[in-house]
């Protein structure tokens, strides 16, 4: 497999009907992890949508290499959802985990615990933003015009013998960037027309409300939290609708690839997410030797995110809910798409409750991918036989399990969207610094995953398959926290008009 990927990659030619079959199946409607399991679907504030992990440089010092980790939660956050707007849950524990890339065993844990969602300066107004002790636009996080200001406590823990953790750092009162209410309330996010400004290539160009929440801690780690534009992109609405023809070919030319025309409709356009992230100096990481299945021996770390809630919640008609008991994991994510696309319904909630060290129990879903079976069944007959390998997919098991992002920490800073050398198809496009080597903003994980399902397990020819959405609807920033500036409610459209 490794040598196959080192050969020149060529555009394969599955039949048009095969692509149709692949995309008609509802299981193929990728959403990274926006809607991955029944129970977490009912708990959006704890629902992880995406995890990104890649090597870059410190936001204010390009001579320091860092591991960037960004975790987004709260799928389909509506930018104009006033008067409260989305906030991080104050009764959840959001965690970034560093692991041994081979076993998934956690070596370091970083917790983000957010402040009360009801603690305001002025409870006698309907406004969370624009009026607190003063009236007007918010220019500084926490100023008198920002009635509600969320903060968080950050803690770092290191694994010790016996499977326990020892806390080695804690800092509270860290600021969260406010939502993008609009140009009249949060003008720093927007241009004169009220649309969010993104694409900052330097710290100086980054908007002040994002910049103010970037904090370098005494232990050398940089942290940030706040709303961001949803950086995932895919035409899921078209896929769900029994494959709108725009998915396959929207330019009238069937010879230029399968779902590679461009001009598709991003089903996540116009939506925001809540994101927390950090920069960890590479020199402080505990790294491990591991084998990256597509390119060979590497050195680095594993990364996944999790969200936990306390076991008991008591609701009373006389006051706020009370939480107690041990912390219980309710959601996790490493690689994009694994739980959502490969794990069957019976295993989805179990996956979210367990840790990567126990991922062998989910190996059968990767080795015997139902998605390949469904493609064959739709096209060639109900027995599921056909050209796509439905069993023995050790290639997929090696990529996805244990379900942690494996990051080669020796590569140096990666290229990002808008920079020379970046290719959204990562390894398939000749760019080895993207998923499954960690995951960068802008990596087209849907096209990469579809192409892997269609091309493996031998990969003697790479068949590039996609959904005609080659880029995000918002421009990413090229400086920490990287994801795009959150959309403003008054000027964004989440859906295309009927004639578009």
C-alpha positions in Angstrom: 0.0 0.0 0.0 2.8 2.4 0.9 4.6 1.8 -2.4 1.3 2.2 -4.3 0.9 5.7 -2.9 4.4 6.6 -3.9 3.5 5.9 -7.6 2.1 8.7 -9.6 -1.6 9.3 -8.8 -3.9 9.2 -11.7 -7.6 10.0 -12.0 -9.6 6.8 -12.1 -12.7 6.2 -14.1 -15.5 4.5 -12.2 -18.7 4.5 -14.2 -21.1 7.3 -13.8 -23.6 4.8 -12.4 -21.2 3.6 -9.8 -20.7 7.1 -8.5 -24.5 7.5 -8.5 -24.9 4.4 -6.5 -22.2 5.5 -4.0 -23.8 8.8 -3.3 -27.4 7.8 -3.3 -26.8 5.7 -0.2 -27.7 7.8 2.9 -24.7 6.4 4.7 -22.5 8.3 2.4 -23.9 11.7 3.4 -20.8 12.8 5.3 -20.9 15.5 7.9 -17.5 14.9 9.6 -19.1 14.2 13.0 -22.1 16.7 13.0 -24.7 13.9 13.4 -22.9 10.8 14.4 -25.0 9.0 17.0 -28.6 9.1 18.4 -27.9 10.2 21.9 -25.4 13.0 21.2 -27.8 14.3 18.5 -30.0 15.4 21.4 -27.1 17.2 23.1 -25.8 19.7 20.5 -23.6 21.7 22.9 -21.6 18.5 23.7 -21.6 17.3 20.1 -18.1 17.5 18.5 -18.2 18.3 14.8 -14.5 18.4 13.9 -11.0 17.9 15.3 -8.0 19.5 13.6 -4.4 18.8 14.5 -1.4 20.0 12.6 2.1 21.5 13.0 2.5 25.3 12.7 4.2 28.2 14.4 3.3 30.1 17.5 0.9 32.9 16.7 3.3 35.7 17.8 6.7 34.0 17.2 7.3 32.1 13.9 10.6 30.7 15.3 8.6 28.4 17.7 7.0 25.3 16.2 3.8 24.2 17.8 1.1 21.6 17.6 -2.1 23.3 16.7 -5.3 21.5 18.0 -8.7 22.9 17.3 -12.0 21.3 18.4 -15.4 22.5 17.2 -18.7 21.6 18.8 -22.4 22.7 18.4 -23.2 21.8 14.8 -25.4 24.1 12.7 -25.1 27.0 15.0 -27.4 29.7 13.6 -25.5 33.1 13.5 -28.7 35.1 14.0 -30.0 33.0 16.9 -30.6 36.0 19.2 -31.4 36.9 21.8 -29.3 34.4 23.7 -26.9 33.0 21.0 -25.0 29.8 21.4 -22.6 29.3 24.4 -20.4 26.5 25.6 -22.2 24.4 28.1 -21.3 25.3 31.7 -22.1 21.7 32.9 -19.8 19.9 30.4 -16.1 19.2 30.5 -14.5 19.7 27.1 -11.2 17.8 26.7 -8.2 17.5 24.3 -6.3 14.3 24.7 -2.8 13.5 23.5 -2.1 9.8 23.1 0.3 7.1 21.9 -0.5 7.0 18.2 -0.4 3.2 18.1 -2.3 2.2 21.2 -4.5 5.3 21.8 -3.5 5.4 25.4 -3.8 9.0 26.8 -0.5 10.6 28.0 -1.7 14.2 28.5 -5.2 15.7 29.0 -6.3 19.3 28.7 -9.7 20.3 30.1 -11.8 23.4 29.3 -14.6 24.1 31.8 -16.8 27.0 31.0 -18.5 29.5 33.3 -22.2 29.9 34.0 -24.5 30.5 31.0 -26.7 32.8 33.1 -24.3 35.1 34.9 -24.9 38.6 33.4 -24.1 42.2 34.4 -27.7 43.4 33.8 -30.5 40.9 34.3 -33.1 43.6 33.6 -32.6 43.8 29.8 -33.5 41.4 27.0 -30.0 41.9 25.4 -27.0 39.7 26.1 -24.9 41.8 23.8 -25.1 45.6 23.2 -26.4 46.5 26.7 -25.0 45.7 30.1 -24.0 48.6 32.2 -23.6 50.6 29.0 -25.2 50.8 25.6 -23.4 50.5 22.3 -21.0 48.3 20.3 -18.6 45.9 22.0 -15.0 46.9 21.5 -13.3 45.0 24.3 -14.2 41.5 25.5 -16.1 41.9 28.8 -16.7 45.7 28.5 -19.9 47.3 29.8 -21.7 46.7 26.5 -21.2 43.0 26.7 -23.8 41.9 29.2 -22.9 38.2 29.1 -19.3 37.3 29.1 -18.3 33.6 29.2 -14.9 32.6 30.7 -13.3 29.2 31.2 -10.9 27.4 33.4 -8.1 25.5 31.7 -6.3 22.6 33.4 -3.6 20.3 32.1 -3.0 16.8 33.4 -0.3 14.2 32.8 -0.9 10.5 33.0 0.9 8.7 35.9 1.1 5.1 36.9 -2.1 3.2 37.6 -4.1 4.9 34.9 -4.6 8.1 36.9 -3.7 11.7 36.1 -1.9 14.4 38.0 -2.8 18.0 37.4 0.2 20.2 36.6 -1.4 23.5 35.6 -4.6 25.4 36.1 -5.7 28.9 35.2 -9.2 30.4 35.5 -11.0 33.4 34.2 -9.8 33.0 30.6 -11.8 35.0 28.0 -14.2 33.7 25.4 -14.7 35.7 22.2 -18.3 36.9 21.8 -20.6 35.9 19.0 -20.8 37.9 15.8 -24.1 39.7 16.5 -23.6 42.1 13.6 -21.9 45.2 12.5 -23.8 47.4 15.0 -22.9 45.3 18.0 -19.6 43.5 17.2 -18.2 45.7 14.4 -14.6 44.4 14.7 -15.7 41.1 13.0 -17.3 42.7 10.0 -16.8 45.0 7.0 -19.0 48.1 6.3 -21.6 46.0 4.7 -21.9 43.8 7.8 -20.3 40.7 6.4 -17.7 38.8 8.4 -14.0 39.6 7.4 -11.8 36.6 7.3 -8.5 35.4 5.7 -6.1 37.1 8.0 -2.5 36.2 7.1 -0.9 37.8 10.1 -1.6 38.5 13.8 -1.9 42.2 12.9 -4.7 41.5 10.4 -6.7 39.4 12.8 -9.8 41.1 14.2 -9.5 42.4 17.7 -12.4 40.3 19.3 -10.6 37.1 18.2 -7.2 38.4 19.1 -8.1 39.5 22.6 -9.1 35.9 23.5 -5.7 34.4 22.5 -3.8 33.8 25.8 -0.3 32.6 26.3 -0.2 30.7 29.7 2.7 30.5 32.1 3.4 26.9 31.0 4.0 28.1 27.4 0.7 26.8 26.0 -1.5 29.1 24.0 -5.3 28.8 24.4 -8.4 30.3 22.7 -12.1 29.8 22.7 -15.1 31.3 20.9 -17.4 31.1 17.9 -16.0 30.3 14.5 -17.4 29.7 11.0 -18.0 26.0 10.4 -14.9 24.9 8.5 -16.3 21.6 7.2 -17.7 21.6 3.7 -19.8 19.0 1.7 -23.0 18.9 -0.3 -25.0 16.8 2.1 -28.4 18.2 1.1 -27.9 17.0 -2.5 -26.7 13.6 -1.3 -29.7 13.1 0.9 -32.1 13.9 -1.9 -31.2 10.7 -3.7 -28.4 12.4 -5.4 -29.2 15.7 -7.0 -27.5 15.6 -10.4 -25.3 18.5 -9.3 -23.3 16.0 -7.2 -22.0 14.0 -10.2 -21.7 16.5 -13.0 -22.7 20.1 -12.9 -20.8 21.4 -15.9 -21.9 19.1 -18.7 -18.5 17.5 -19.0 -18.4 13.9 -17.8 -14.7 13.4 -18.6 -13.3 15.7 -15.9 -13.7 13.5 -12.9 -16.3 12.1 -10.5 -17.6 14.9 -8.3 -14.6 17.1 -9.2 -16.4 19.8 -11.3 -16.7 22.3 -8.4 -19.6 24.7 -8.0 -21.4 22.4 -5.7 -23.5 23.6 -2.8 -21.9 23.5 0.7 -24.6 22.2 3.0 -22.8 23.8 6.0 -22.5 27.2 4.5 -23.6 30.1 6.6 -23.5 28.2 9.9 -21.1 28.7 12.8 -19.7 26.4 15.5 -18.2 26.9 18.9 -14.4 26.2 18.9 -11.8 25.8 21.6 -8.1 25.3 20.7 -4.5 25.4 21.8 -0.9 25.7 20.6 1.5 23.4 22.3 5.3 23.9 21.8 6.6 20.8 19.9 9.6 20.7 22.2 7.3 19.9 25.2 5.5 17.0 23.6 6.1 13.4 24.5 6.4 11.7 21.1 6.3 8.1 19.9 7.4 6.1 16.9 4.5 4.8 14.9 3.7 3.6 11.4 1.5 5.7 9.2 -0.2 3.1 7.0 0.1 5.1 3.8 3.6 6.5 4.0 5.5 4.4 6.6 7.5 5.0 9.8 6.9 8.3 11.5 7.4 10.0 14.9 4.7 12.0 16.6 1.5 12.0 18.8 -2.1 10.9 18.7 -4.9 13.4 19.2 -8.6 13.1 20.0 -11.2 15.2 21.7 -13.9 14.2 24.2 -16.8 15.8 26.1 -18.0 14.6 29.4 -21.0 15.3 31.7 -21.5 14.5 35.4 -23.6 11.4 36.0 -26.4 13.1 37.9 -28.4 16.1 37.0 -31.2 17.3 39.4 -33.8 19.6 38.1 -35.8 21.6 40.5 -38.7 24.0 40.1 -37.1 26.3 42.7 -33.7 27.0 41.1 -31.0 26.1 38.7 -30.2 22.5 37.9 -27.6 20.8 40.1 -25.0 18.4 38.8 -23.0 15.9 40.7 -21.3 12.5 40.5 -18.4 11.3 38.4 -17.7 12.6 35.0 -19.0 10.4 32.2 -17.8 10.7 28.6 -20.7 11.4 26.2 -18.9 12.1 22.9 -15.5 11.7 21.3 -13.8 12.2 17.9 -10.5 11.6 16.4 -10.5 11.0 12.6 -13.3 12.6 10.6 -16.1 10.4 9.5 -15.3 7.2 11.4 -18.3 6.9 13.8 -20.7 8.7 11.4 -20.0 6.7 8.3 -18.5 3.4 9.3 -19.9 2.4 12.7 -23.3 0.8 12.6 -26.3 2.1 14.6 -25.8 -0.5 17.3 -22.3 0.7 18.0 -22.5 4.5 17.7 -23.5 5.4 21.2 -21.1 2.8 22.6 -18.3 4.3 20.6 -18.9 7.7 22.1 -18.7 6.3 25.7 -15.4 4.4 25.2 -11.8 5.3 24.7 -9.5 4.6 21.7 -7.6 1.9 23.6 -10.8 -0.2 23.2 -11.3 0.4 19.5 -10.6 -3.2 18.5 -14.3 -3.8 19.2 -15.1 -1.5 16.2 -12.5 -2.9 13.8 -15.1 -5.0 12.0 -16.8 -1.8 10.8 -13.6 -0.7 9.1 -12.6 -4.1 7.8 -16.1 -4.8 6.4 -17.3 -1.4 5.4 -21.1 -1.4 4.9 -20.7 1.6 2.6 -18.9 -0.5 0.0 -21.5 -3.2 0.4 -24.3 -0.7 -0.3 -22.6 0.7 -3.4 -22.3 -2.8 -4.8 -25.8 -3.8 -3.8 -27.4 -0.8 -5.4 -25.5 -1.2 -8.7 -24.9 -4.9 -9.1 -27.4 -6.8 -7.0 -28.8 -7.2 -3.5 -26.1 -9.7 -2.4 -23.6 -6.8 -2.2 -21.0 -8.3 -4.5 -19.2 -6.0 -6.9 -16.0 -4.1 -7.7 -15.6 -2.4 -4.3 -14.0 -4.6 -1.7 -16.4 -5.1 1.2 -14.3 -7.4 3.3 -10.7 -7.6 4.3 -10.3 -3.8 4.4 -7.2 -3.8 6.6 -6.3 -0.6 4.8 -9.3 1.3 6.3 -8.7 -0.3 9.8 -5.1 0.9 9.7 -6.1 4.5 8.7 -8.9 4.8 11.3 -8.0 2.7 14.3 -7.3 3.4 17.0 -9.4 6.5 16.3 -6.9 9.2 16.9 -5.4 11.7 14.6 -1.8 10.7 14.1 0.4 13.8 13.7 4.0 13.6 12.5 5.7 16.2 14.6 8.9 16.1 12.6 7.5 17.6 9.4 7.7 21.2 10.3 4.9 23.7 9.7 2.3 22.5 7.2 0.9 24.4 4.2 -2.6 25.9 4.7 -5.3 26.9 2.2 -4.2 29.9 0.2 -0.5 29.0 0.6 1.8 27.6 -2.1 1.9 23.8 -2.0 -1.4 23.2 -0.3 -3.6 20.6 -1.9 -7.1 19.9 -0.5 -6.8 16.2 -1.5 -3.7 15.9 0.7 -1.7 12.7 -0.1 -3.9 12.0 -3.2 -2.9 15.4 -4.5 0.8 14.9 -3.7 0.7 16.9 -0.4 1.8 14.7 2.5 1.1 17.2 5.3 -2.7 16.7 5.5 -5.2 14.0 6.6 -4.5 11.3 7.5 -1.3 12.9 8.7 -3.1 14.9 11.3 -5.8 17.1 9.8 -5.5 20.6 8.6 -8.2 23.2 8.0 -9.3 22.9 4.4 -8.4 19.2 4.0 -11.2 17.8 1.8 -11.8 14.8 4.0 -15.0 13.8 2.2 -13.2 13.4 -1.2 -10.2 11.8 0.5 -12.4 9.2 2.3 -14.5 8.5 -0.8 -11.4 8.0 -2.9 -10.0 5.6 -0.3 -13.1 3.5 -0.2 -13.1 3.3 -4.0 -9.4 2.7 -4.4 -8.5 0.2 -1.7 -7.3 -2.1 -0.5 -4.6 -2.3 -3.2 -4.5 1.3 -4.3 -2.8 0.3 -7.5 -4.9 3.0 -9.2 -6.3 5.9 -7.2 -9.9 6.6 -8.2 -10.7 10.2 -7.1 -14.4 10.5 -6.1 -16.0 13.6 -4.6 -19.1 15.7 -4.2 -18.3 18.8 -6.3 -17.7 21.0 -3.2 -13.9 21.7 -3.4 -13.7 24.5 -0.8 -15.3 26.1 2.3 -17.8 28.9 1.9 -15.7 31.2 4.2 -12.0 31.9 3.8 -9.9 30.5 6.6 -7.5 32.6 8.6 -3.8 31.7 8.3 -3.1 32.6 11.9 -4.3 30.9 15.1 -7.1 30.1 15.7 -7.2 29.6 11.9 -10.9 28.8 11.4 -12.9 31.5 9.7 -14.4 34.5 11.4 -18.0 33.6 12.5 -20.8 34.7 10.2 -23.0 37.6 11.3 -26.7 36.9 11.6 -28.1 39.9 9.7 -26.1 39.3 6.5 -25.7 35.5 6.1 -27.8 33.0 4.2 -27.7 29.4 5.3 -29.5 28.1 2.2 -29.6 28.7 -1.5 -32.7 30.2 -3.1 -35.0 28.0 -5.2 -33.4 29.2 -8.5 -29.8 28.7 -7.5 
